[in-house]
Amino acid sequence: MNIPPISKELIEFLDQLYPLKNPKLDETERSIFARAGQRMVIDTLKKFHEDQYKQSLEGRLLGDN
């Protein structure tokens, strides 16, 4: 699968939009699971961004660009 470039700015924006929060006692399970899903997407994007950054560094070191 070819993943499009993911910018650090996008990740920072989503991190602010959906911050990591502890569940509240009065919060429904549905709300907790929805927030967990949002964070899972952000964490996945962070991993893809890291991988893309490492690949670009390796490419520069190997003279691929």
N, C-alpha and C positions, 0 to 999 in steps of 0.2 A: 504494500500500500504506500503510495506517495503522499506524504503529509505536507500540506502547504506551510510556508514559513510562518512561524508564530513569534510575534514580537513581545519583547519584555513589557512594553507599554500596555499591550492588551492584557497580559497576565496581571499587571499591577492594577489596571482598571477593574478587572473582574474580582480581584482580591479585595478591593475596597467596596465593591458593590455587594459581594457575598462574603463578609468577613467570617473568620473562624470564631464560633461562639459555643460556649457550653450550653446544653439544654436547660430550660427553666422547668421548675416543678409543675407549673400549670400548662405546659406546652403539650400538644397532642403528639402521639407517635407519628402521625402522618406529617406533621410539620417538621419534626426532628429528622425523619427519613428524607424529606424533600431537601432540607438544608445539607444533610450528609451527601446527597447526590450532587448538589451544586459544588460542594467542596471536592468531591471525587473528580469532577470534570476539571476543576482548576488544578488539582494535583497532577492529573494526567497531562494537561497542557504544559505545566512546569517541567515535567519529565521529558516531553517531546522537545520543548525549547532547549533544555540542557543537552539532549542528544544532538540537536541541530547545531548548537554552538560548538560542541566537541568535534563534530564532523567537519565544520568549517575550519576549526583550528588545525585539525589533522590535514585537511586539504591544503592549507597554507604551508604547513611544514613540509608536505610532500610535493609542493609546487603544482597542485592540480588546478589552480585557478588562473 
